[in-house]
């Protein structure tokens, strides 16, 4: 059991320090410094091993958090990674990218700072890789069944790994030229270096998963051919239809969606020959006045990227009001709290502007030059313009980071004939099967835009559904994932 006085001995929450801003802006490496194991064990000791561990419910994967916290506390690192991998295929991804709803539901967080669950998770897996404990786990025998997984983001990779380990022959299709989905081209290097992705793909190849990049299913391979060649199909293509801002001036040059912009910097880090004569990628913030519209994680990814490219100045616009500095009354414990957060990118500079709405892009010679903006208030759930609050702000580059509205329907989804929900996502049943027999869906394509931890949880759950469909039964563990969960 846990140290019953641990949270009294170590009352303060400690997390790794971020490298100095002046230093980290010179490179694309991850921003956090190393965290001593002794300090981490002290933090793990703060876990109370609650009689009702609400962190289990806060984590979509149902991670066995108190168990591996105590194993870290007592120095049993190898046992800790076994317990962590029991519920999470890729803690090296979630430990870097998940916003940690588990910490929001930590019982200690009722009246103290919560346990540093996310950091403990990350240190467990990184230590396991360092020690050589993460090895391929190929199946003992094959079932003779074939499965196609369309999409190689976290949902697709989780489903593929589970199904491969169950003995099925799995092929993962990705329309980009490299495997990884948003992990590859949407997440900047300073948030997750791609070496972490590569070592997981190496493990999965050794287990028997086949990867086919540069294949646009629905175009290069028809839906009919896909159904004929495979016994089951998992749709894990994400919610890639981005939300636009169709206002006057939207056609001007210099206005780009975040996912038109972010992949270029990742391609530079991959060593691709994409730099122009000026030594810059096709879309760059170097020497420009930048405005990012959207205050979420994608907006922060854009913010950190434009800093590293040398923007003159940056403003990040958010139509919502500024969150409170502490947990908002509307999100009481153990809910994921609404509150003001400062990411590493925000720490690096730029001005965050809340409660503003952009009403027009102003151009000069066909290129964006400024934005006409006004302040808003929220009344009865609607945004209302504040009279007399209009202003204009200069901009050479505008990045739209306003989220995604659902999966792309033309092509594969239309040709398969799957049904959709009223939100525009692929409809699915309790086993993640779609309206088409033998076709399943996992992640944002069925759930709507959400978190990486939900994607992995749904990939695991869908894999269990596929295994049961193919074999009549399944021993694969599956998180209890509500299939009709609301979008975040």
N, C-alpha and C positions, 0 to 999 in steps of 0.2 A: 504494500500500500504506500501511498505518498507520505511524505513528511507532514504530519498534522500541523506543525508550526512553521512550515516552509514560507508561507506568505507573510508571516510575522517576522521571520529572519531577514527576508529580502523583500522589502516593501516597495522598492522602486523598479519600475519597468525600464529595462535597458535594451536598446537595439543597436545595430552597427551604425557607425558614423559614416556619413557620406564624404567622399573625397572633396577637397576644397574646390569651389566652383571654378576658380581661375585655372586649376589644373585639369579638371575633367572636361572643360570645354575645349581643350586642345586635342582630345581623342574621342573615340566612340566606345570605350570600354565601360563596363558596368560601373555604377556610381558608388557602390558601397565598399567600404574597407572590410578586411577580414575581421571575424568575430571570435575571440578566444573561447575555446571549449569550456574552460573553467567558468567564465562568465555566463555562457549559455546554460551550463548545468545549474547555476544559481537561479537563472530565470525559469528553468524547468521545475525547480524545487517549489516555485510559487504556485504551481498547479495543486489544487486541493483534492483532486480525485473525487469530485462531488458525487453524492449519492445519485443525483439526477444530473448527468453531464449535459447541460444545454448546448455545449459546443458541438455535440454530435448532431443535434438538430440544425444548428446553424450552418453546418457543413453539408452541402448537397451530396457529397460522397460518403457521408457517415464515417469519416475518419475516426479511428480509435485513439483520439487525442490524449486522454489521461493515461492510457497505457504506454504510448511511446514517450510521453513526457517523463514518466517515472523511470522508464528504461534509460533514458538519457541521464536523468538525475543520478542513477546508480552506475553509470558508465557502461551499460550493456548496449553498445551501439549496434552490434550486429542483430541482436534481437529487435532493436528499435526499427531498423529498416525492414525487417520481415513484417512487423505489424503495420508499418506505413504502406508498404507495397500491397498488403492484403486488401486495401480499399482504393488505392490510388496508383494508377499505372505510371504517372508522370509527376511526382512531387517536385522534381527539378524545374518543371514549368510553373506549377501552381505556387511554389515557394517564392517565385520571382514575380508572378503576374497576377495572382489572385488578390482581390481586395480584402480577403480574410473576414468573411461574415461570421466565421467561428469565433473570432475574438470579440465581436460585438455581442455575442451571446454567452461569453465567459461569465460564470457566476461571480468570480472575483471582481469583474468589471462593474458590479452593482455599486460598489462604494470605493473601489481602488482602480488603478490602471489594470487592464486585463493582462493575462499571461501572453507572452510573445510567441503564440502558437505558430504563426507563419515562419518566423525565423528558426524556430526549433525544427520544423519540418524541413526547411531548406538545408540546415546544417547536417541533418541526418542523411539526406540523400547525397549531398556533396561529399561527405565523409565516406559514404558507402562506395562511391565511384573511386575516390582516392585509395581506398583499401582493396579495390578489385572485387568487391562483393556483388556488383551488379553484372550479371552474366546472362547470356541467352538461355531461355527456357523453352526449347523446342518440344513439340508433343512427342509422346512415346510412340504413337501410331496415327496414321491418317484415316479420316473417315471416308474419303473418296468424294466428298461434297465440295463444291466450289462456291465462293462468295466474292462478289464485286463490291468494293467500297468506293463510292464516288465522293472525292474530297479528302484532302490529307491534313486538315486542321486537327485540333485536339480531339474532337468527337470522332472523326474518321480513324485517327491513329489508335485511339483507345479501343474502338470496336474491332479494328483489324488485329490488334495484338491479342485481345481476348479470344477472338475466333480462330486465330492461328494456333494459339496454345491449346484450344479445344480439339485440334486435329484437322480443321478444314483448310483447304487450299485457298488463300486469300490474295486477291490482287487489288491494290489501291491505285485508283486513277486520279490524276491531278492535271488540270489544264495549264497551270503555270509550268515553267521550265524546270522548276525544282520542287521537291516535296516539302510540305510544311504549312501550306495555306497561310493564314494570317500570322502564324508563328514565324514564318519565313520572311514575308514581305510587308506585313503590317506592324509588327513589333520592332521598334528600333533596337539597334545593337546595344545601346547604353542601358536598355531595360533587360534584355536577355541576349547574351552573345550566342551566336548561332552554333558554336561548338557544342553547346548543351543539346541542341536539337540533333546535330549530326551523330552524337554518340548514341542517342536513342534509336535513330534510324539504323545505325550499324547493328545494334542489338536486335532490332526487329527483322532485319535481313537475315541475320544468322539464325533466327528462329524459324524462318521460312516464308515470311511475308514478301510478296513481290510488289515492287513499286513501278508504276508507269507514269512518268511525268510528261508534260507536253501533249497530253491527250484530252481533248475537249469532248467528253461524253455527251452525246446528243448531236454532235457534228462529225467528229472523226469516227466515232462508233455510234451507230443508231441505237435508239431505245430497244427496238426489236432485236437487234443483234445482241445487245447486252443481256436481255432476258433469255435468249436462246443459248448463250455461252455459259451462263452461270445459274446455279441452283437457287441462289438468293442474292438480293441486292440491298445494300445499305446506302441511303442517300445522306450524305454528310457534307453538303456543299456550302453550308453557311447561309446567312442572310446578307447577301452581297449587293442587293439593290439599295443604293444609298439614297438618303433623303436630300433633296435639292432645295434651292432657294430661288424659285422662279419669279423674280422681281425685275423691274426695269433695269436694263444694263447687264443682265446675266450673261449675254453673249460676248461680252468684252474679253479680250485676252488678259491673262494674268489672274483669272479666277479658276480655281481648281478644286476638285474634291480631294479630301485627305488621302484617299486610296489611289488617287492619280499621282499624288506627290510623294508619299512615304516610301513606296517601293524603290524609287530611284536611289535614295541614300543607302538602302540595304543592298542594292545591286553594286554600288560602288564598294561597299565593304566586302562583298563576295568576290571582288576583283574583276567584275564585268567591264568590258570596254564600252562604257556609256558616256564618258566625259567628252565634252565638246572642245573646240579650239581654245576656249577660255579656261579649260580645266575644271569646268563645272558640269553637273548633270543637267538634263533637259529642263527640269524645273528646279530652280534654286532660289534661296532667300538671300544670297550674298549681296550685300550693299543695298538691300531693299527695305522699305517700310512695309511691315507685314501685319495683317489683321487675320486672326483665326476666329471663325464664327463657330462656337460650340465649346462648352466648358467641361466636357467629360474626359475620359481617359484618352480617346483618340486626339482630342484637342491638345492635351498635355504632351502626347507623343509628337505632334506637329511642333509644339512649342520648343521642346528639347532639341528637335532637329534643326529648326531655323536658327537657334542659338549657335549650334555647332557650325552652321554654314556661314555665319557672319552677318546676320540681319542688322540693319541700322537701329531699328526699334520694333517692338512687337506689342500689339494689343490683343487680348483674348476676350471676345464678347460672349456673354451668356444672357439669354433672355430671362432666366429665372432670377429671383432675388438672391442676394448673398446669404448662404446658410449661416446659422448661428455658430459660435465658437465651441459650444458644447452640444451634447445630444439634444436634438429638437424634441419638444413634448409630443410631436406627432409620431415619433419613432421610439417609444419607450423600450427599455431592456425587455426581452432579449432580441429585439428586431435590429436589423442593420441600420445604424443610426444615420440620420441626416445631420451633417455638421460640416463646417468649413475644413477643408483638407489642403495641405500644401505638399505637392509631390516634389521630387527632385528637380523636375523641369521648371516648376513655378519658382523654386528657390534660386534658379539661375538667372532670373530677370524677366522683364516684360510686365505689362500692366494688365491686371484682370478687371474687367468692367462688367458689372452685373446690371440686371434689369434694363437692358437696352435691346432695341429691335432695329434691324437694318431695313430701310424701306426703298433704297435705290442705290445702284452702283453708278458712279459718275465716271465717264470715260474721256480720254484725250487721245486723238489719233488712233482710235480703235483699241486702246489699252486702258485698263482700269487705272484711275488716278485718285479716286476718293470714294467715300461712302457717306450717304445721307442717313443719319441715325436719329432716333429719339428714345427717350426713356419711357418705361412702362411700369404700371402697377398691376397687381393681380386682384381682380374683383370677381367673386363668384366663380372662381376657376378659370377666368378668362383674362387675357392680357389687354389692358386698356392704356392707350397713349396718354402720357402726361403732357398736357398742353403747355406750349412754350419751352419744351425741353429739346427741341430740334438742334442738332449740330452736325457739322461735316468734318470728316477726318481723312487725311491723306493716306493713300495706300498704293504700293506698287505690286503687291502680291496678296491675294485673298485666298484663304484655305477654308473650305467648308467641312467642318467636322461635326455634323449634326445627327450622326447616327445612321441607322439602316432601317428600311421599311419592310424587309422580308426577302425571300429567295427570288432569284430570277426565274420567271415562268417559261419564257420562250425556249424552245429546244427540248431538253430532256424531260422536264416536268410535264410540259404539255403533251409530248409524244407518249409518255408513259400513261397519261390519263389519270394521274392521282388527283384526289379531291383536296380542297383547301378549306381552311377555317375562315371565319368572318374577318380575321385579322390578316389574312393573306398568306398564312403559313401552311405547310403541308400537314393535312389532318392525319392523326394517327390514333391507334387504339392503345389499350393498356400494355401490350407487348411491343409497342412502337411499330406495329405493322401499319402500312398505309391502306388505302382502299383497294390497292392492287395486290393480289396474293403474291407472296414471296418478295415483296418490296417493303423495306423498312426505312425509317427515317430517324436521325439522331442529331442533336445539337441545334444550332440556330435556325436551320432550315425548317424544323418542326416547332421549335420553341419560340422563335423570334430572337432578336439580338439580346444576348445575355452574357454571362460570365464564363471564363475558361473552366472553372470548376464544375459548372453545370454541363458544359460540353463533354467533359470527360465522364461525368456521371451518366449522362444520357448515352454516350458511346458504349459504356459498360452494360447499361440496362438493355440497349438495343441488341447487343451481342448475345445476351442471354435469350432474348426473344427469337433471334435468328437460329440459335443453336437448338432451341426447343422446336422450332418450325421444321428444321432439317432432320432432327433425330427423334422427335417425340418426347424428349425430356432434356433437361440441362442441369449440369452441376456448376455452371458458371455463376459466380456471385453477381448480384445486381442491386444497385442502390434503389431505394424506394423513391422513384421520381414521379411526381404528378405529371401526367401527360398533357393536362390542360392548364398548366401553370400560366399565370399572367406574365406578359412581357415586362421587363424592367424598364 
